[in-house]
Amino acid sequence: MGASLGASPVRARARALADAPWFSRLIVGVLVVNAIAIGLRTASSVSKSLDPLLVGTEIAVVVIFVVEMIIKIMGHGRSFFREAWNWFDLIVIILSIVPASGTLLMLRTVRILRTFRLISVIPSMRRVVNALFTAVPGLLSILALLMLVLYTSSIAAVQMFGAVAPEEFDGLGASLLTMFQVMTQGWPPVADEVLDARPLSWMFFVGYIVVTGFIVLNLLIAVIVNAMERQVTEAIVAKEQLVERDHHAELMTELTALREEMAAQRAELASLRANREPDPA
């Protein structure tokens, strides 16, 4: 019983530390230093002169991350493992501790993933990624529509322009690549060769670019923006609910104190009345 009571203040202090804004800013700074150190180690000239410093920096970064995870697990307990981003951080840190040698040499590249922890640490970046995940069903539907337009347009281009531009529209594979380039880069590279033989071909390409570049791709952007707005709205609602809960707790505390004070005053008044009443004897 005493051990459990003694652990509660420790957990409270650990949680307060893990949730402190300055602690999050410290972790962001460590992540930035880690990203710079990893980048410097890729430059052979810089790596040779600063190798001891870079190795020491990497060790210090890993130690800080391990301490951070311990503090968060101690502070949040089981609720720590209910957050997907916490699992991502934990897995990346565990893989960073594993010695990268022999058959595990490929794990050396995992240290690059530590830079992605910026997403889990910075709330705004985390909301963007969460919005992308929530928008996946809508994105898949629009991507399927885009692939359908690309496929049918490629077949039509083979039938219309295969004879006049065999390098670009000789078959379905070449036509798919050409039409994808037209969708992303425009159609001037193939315009001269095709327009000389098919003067009205511009109608086909303009219609294709309008559908793919201005309608379908803008639908993708609209779905992503809508998902981000939903994430922001949910964050605002959650914050308002938290503020309302704290305000309600304060009101209940004040109301309880007021009731206790009124009860004490009633008891005192009753005692005074009892003292003032004459003795029947």
N, C-alpha and C positions, 0 to 999 in steps of 0.2 A: 504493500500500500504506500509506504513512504517512498519507494523507488519511483512509482508512477507519478506521485505528486511532485517529486523532484525533477522529473523529466519534462513536465509541462512548461515551466519557465524557460528551459533550454530550447524547447521547440518553438516557443513564442519568440524568443530572441532570434533564432535561426530564420524563422519566417519573416520577421521584420527586416532582417538583413537581406534576405533573398529578394524581398519586394521593394527594397529601398531604391529610389531613382538613381542615387549616386552609385549604387552597386551595379545597376544595369549599364550606366555610362562607363564604368570601369571595364566591364566585360566587352563593351563595344570597342573601347580603346585597345584592349588586348587583342581582339579579333583583327583590328586594323593593323597592329604591329605584326601579328602572325601572317597576315596576307602579304605585307611588305617583305618580311623575312623569307617567305616561300618564293616570292618573285625574285629576290636577290640571289637566292641559291641556284636559280636557273642560268644566271650569267656567270660563265666560267671565270672571267677576269675578276669580278667582284667576289665570287665565292671563294677563290683561293686566298684573297687577302683578309676577308672577314669571316672565314669559315668557323673559327672558334667562337666568335661572337654570335653568329647565326645559330650554331648548334646550342649554345647556352640559352639563347632566346627561345628556341623551340622547346627545350626542356622546361624552362620557366613557364611558357605558355601552357604546356600540358599539365604541369603541377597546378597552375591557377584554375584551369578548367576542371580538374579532378576535385579540388577544394570547393569550387562552385557547385558541382553536382552533389557533393556531400551535404553542403549547406541547404540546398534546395530540397533534397530528399528528407533531411532531418526536419526542415521547416514545414513541408507540405504533407509528409507522410504518404499514405496510399493515394491521395489525390494527385500526387506528382505523376503517377503512372496512368492517369486518365487522360492526359494531354498528349496528343500525337507528336507535337513539336518537342516535348520533353524526351520522348523515346528516340527521336532523331538525334537530339543532342547527346543522349546517353550512349547510343550505338557508335556515333562518331568518336566520342572520347574513349570508349573501350577499345575501338580499333586503333586509336592513336597510341594506346599503351602497349599493344601487342608488338613484340620485337619484329622488325621488318628485315628478316634475313632468311636465306635458304629458300625453302618453298613458299615462304610468306613474304618474299620480296615484293610481290605485287601490292601488298598492303601499304607500301611506302607512298603510293599515289593517293591513299585515303586521306592523308594529311591535307590535301587540297580541299577536301570537303569541309574542313574546319572553317573555311571562309564563308561557307553557306550558312553557318550558324548566325551570321548577321541577320538572316531572314527571321529566325526564331526569336532573336533578341529585340529587334526593332519592330514595334507593333504595326507601323504603317506598311512595312514590307510584308509582314505576316498576313495582314488583311488582303494585300494584293494577291498573294499566292493562294490564300483560302478562297478568294473570289474566283480565281482561275479553276480551282478544283470544283467549286460548286457550279461553274458554268460549263463543265465538260459535257453534260447531256445535250444542251443546246448547241454547243460547238460541234459535236459529232454530227448532228443533223444538218447543220449548215455545211460542214466539210463534205458530207455525203452528197449534198446538192451540188457543191462546187465540183466534185469529182465526176458527177453525172454530166454536168455541162461541159467539162473538159473532155470527157470521153466521147460524147456525141459530136462535139465540135471537131475533134481530131479526125473522126471517121468522115465527117462531111468535108474537111479540108483535104483528105486523101483523095476523095472522089472528085473534088473540084480543081485542085491544084497539083495533084500528083504528076501529071504529065508535063506541066510547065515549070515546076520547081521540085525535081526529084530528090535533091539533097535534103530539102526540108520536109517534104511530104511523100516520100517514097513508100512508106508503110506506116502501120499504126504506131510503132515505137518511135520512129523519127517524127511523126506528126504530133504525138503526145509531148515530146520534148520541145518542139517548135511552138506549139500552142501554149505550153507552160511559160516559155520565154516571152511570148507575146503578152501573156497575162501579167507578168511581173516586170518586164522591161520595155514593153511597147512593141510595135510591129514595123518600124522603119527598116531594120536589117533585111526583112524579107519583102518589103513593099515594092522596091524597084523591079525585082524579077517577076513578081506576081502581077503587078499592075500593068506591065507592058503587054502581057498576054491576056489578062482579065481586067479590063478597066473598071468594071463594077465590083471588083473584089473588096474594095474599101468598105462597102456596106456590110459585108460579112465580118470583117475585122473590127470595125467600129461597134457593131452590135455585140460582138463577143467581148470586147474590152469593157463596154458599158455594163453588161450583165455580170461579168466576173470581177472587174476592178472597182466598179462603183456601187454595185448592188450587193453582191454576195459578200465581198470582203468587208463592206460597211456593216452588213448584218453581223459578221463576226465581232466587229468592234462594239456594236450596240449590245450584244449579249454579254461581252466582258464588262462593259461600263455598267450595265444593269446589275450584274452580279456584284461589282464593287460598291455600287450605291446601296445594295441590300446589306452588304457586310458593314458598311459605315452606319446604316440605320440600326442594325442589330447592336453594334457597339454602343451607339448613343443610347438606345433603349436600355441596354444592360447597365450602363453607367447611371442612367436616371433611376433605375430600379435599385441600384446599390445605394445611391444617395437617399432615396426615399426610405429604404430599409434602415439606414443609419439614423435618419431623422425620426423614424417611428420608434426606434430603440431609445433615442434620447427622450422623446416624449413620454414613453412608458416609464423610463427611469424617473423623470420629473414627477409623473403622476403617482408613482409608487411612493416617492419621498413625500409628496403632498398628502397622500392618504395617511402615511405614518405620522406626519406632523399633526394632522387633524385628529387622529386617534389619540395622540398624546395630549392634545389640548382638551379633548372630551374627557379623558381620564382625569386630567388635572382639574377641570371644571367640576366633575362629579365629586372629586375629593374635597374641593372647597365647599360645595353644597353640603356634603356630609358633615364637615366640621362646623358649619354655621347652624345646623339643625339643633334645637335644644334637647337636652337629655330628658326622656319621658319620666325618669324618676324624679 
